[in-house]
C-alpha cells in the first residue's frame, strides 16, 4: 500500500454535483482506516467546505492549499506560507483594471474579490463561502495567491499579459463549465514543490507517493511523484504525462485510484 496519496479537489474529489459522492467518501474512510496519509492538494484556499475536506482526508496532517503557496497542518495549525511579491501584486491589479478581468486576492484562509463579476459570484457559491469584495489592505497578513476568473477562451490573453509574473497555473471545474481559473503564486511555488516538501517532512520517498489530478496546475505534482494518476476528465496533457488513467470524476474515478493505491 502506498503511504501517501495526494488528491486534487475540482475535477478529482468534487465533480459537477459540487461535493464528494458517497462512494468517494466511503473509499476515503477505507484509506484512513488502512493508515494511509491522504493529502488535499488544491488551488483553493483553506476555508469553507474545502478546509473540511482536508480534515476528512486527515484531521491531523499536512495539506496543500493555494497551489502550494500555503501548507497547513489541520492538527496543530502549523503553517508554511509563500507570499506574493509586491511587484506581482501590482502588475495583476493593473492588468485586471485595464482588461476588466475578474481578480480574486487570497490570504491563507480568507479572500477578497478585487474586481468582481458574475463569475466571482458563482465561484463563491461553488466554494460554499460568501462573496467578499475588497482590496489588498482589507485583511492582515500576506497575500499568497492571486486568481483571475475568466472565460476559457481568454486564457491565452491572460498568459500573455502576465508573462514573467510569478508562477501561472490554470484549472477548470465541472461545476463551472466554460470558466477558467488562472492562479498566480510566487515564482517556483507549485503543488509539486509542496508535495516534495511534505514528503520530506514525513520521511517518505517520492517514489512511494501517488498524486491524483485532472488539470494543468496538477502537472508539477504528477511529474515529481512515483505514481501519477489522471482522471478520465483530465486535460490531454495531464493524461499524457500520467502513469495511470482512471474513470471520470462523475463516475467516481477517485475510488478507482484509491483502491489501486492499496495494492501497490
QUIGIDA-V561872 format. One line per field, one symbol per residue. burial: 1 if it has 9 or more other ideal C-beta (glycine too) atoms within 8 Angstrom, else 0. Layout:
burial = ???
//
This chain:
burial = 111111111111111000001001111101110001111111111110011011101100111111111111110000101111000110111011000011111111011111110011111101101011010100000011111111010110011001001111111111110011111111001111111111100101010111111111111111111011111111000110110101011101111111111100
//
